[in-house]
């Protein structure tokens, strides 16, 4: 009897585990990107930036329920050399801007000069999805 119960539990775990392990996994075609600016653009401050996303949803930070497994919220990395640790919550500082309410655009005050921008999607706990969903890093020139 014990071996039948154990076998049944192993089978149930094997069937249900992939779904729970992939709960925050975006589909392979998902991507985030800048909709209205591109690498090398010359802009004026404040810079209007539209965040794009395909194949995954946007939801405010802290969202409960099943939708949190198929959506996240944007983080804008400004003048960041490398992505933060993808196994930890995204830092919150002047270089790692959080859009907790599910915003998809912003106006950013930047001084004249070159600046790098990159999007990184985070889950309800501000951790990147697995695999992480991030944009190409672009450089803009503020006049």
N, C-alpha and C positions, 0 to 999 in steps of 0.2 A: 504493500500500500504506500509506504513512504517513497519508494522509487517512482511510482506513478505520479504522485503529487509533485515530487521534485522535477520530474520530466515535464509535466504540464507547466510548472512555473518557469522553467528554462525556455520552453517554447513560447509562452506568453511574453516573456521578457524579450526574446529575440524578435518577435513580431512588433512589439510596441517600442522598443528602444530606438530604432532609427528615427522615428518621428520625434521623440523627445530630444534626441541628440542633435537633430537638425532643426530644432525649433526656431533658431535665429539665423538660419542659413539662407541667404538670398539665392535666388536661382542664378544659374551661370550667365544668363543674358542681362542681369540687372546691372545698372551703372548709375553713377552720379556725375554731374558735369555742370559747367557754367553755361547758361543759356545765352547771355548777351555780351560776354567779353571773351577774348581769346588771348593766347600767348602773344606778347609783343604789342598789345594795344596801348595807345597813348590816351589817357583819360584825365579828367579834371575831378578834383575833390569837392564835395563828397562823391564817392564812386557808387553808382547804383549797380547792384549785383543781383542777378536772378539765378537761383539754384535750380538745376534740373535733376530729375530722377526718372528712370524707366525700369520697369520690372519689379518694383518694390514700392511700398507705400510710405507715407509720411504720417506720423502721429506725435502728439506731444510727449515729452519726457514723463515718466511715471505712469503711463497708460497701463491699465490692468486689462485682463481678458485676453482672448485669443489673438486679437489684432496685433498685439505687441510682438507676436512671432513673425509677422509678415510686414512690419513697418519699423521705421526708426525716425530720428530727427537729425537735422543737419548740424555740423560743426564746421566753422570756417577757420582754417589755419592760415595765419598771416605772418609772413616772414619766418616760417619754421623750416629749419634745415632738413629734418628727418621726421617721419611719422612718429607719434608717441608710441609707447609700448602697447601693442594691440591686444594684450591680455589684461590690461588694466583700464580703469575708467579714464576717459579723455580729460587731461588737465583743464582747469578753468582759470584762465589768466588773459592778459591783453593780447596774447598770440593765439589763443585757442578759444574762439568765440562760440558760445552755445546758443542755439536757437530752440530753446526748450518748449515753446508753444507750437512748434511745427511750422514756423515761418519758412517761406520759400524765397524771400528776397530781403535785401537790406541796403541801407545807405551807409557807407563807411568813410569816415574822415581819415585821410592819409596825407602825410606831408609829401612835398614834391620829392621825386626820385623813383628808384626801382623798388618794387615790392613783389613778393611771391604770394600766391593764393592757392589754396588747395581745400577741397571739401572732403570731409570724413563723416560717414553716417554712424550714429550711435544708437544703441537700444534704450530701453526705459531706464537703465542704470548708467547711461552714458558710456557704455562699453561698446567698442566696435563689433559689428557682426562677425561671423566666422564662416567663410573668409571675409575679411574687411572689405567694405565698399567705399572706395575713395577715388577721387578724380585725378586727372593728370594735374601736376603742379604747373601753374602758369606764372609768368612774370609780366607785370604791367608797369607802365611808366606814368607816374602822376606828374602833370605839368603844373 
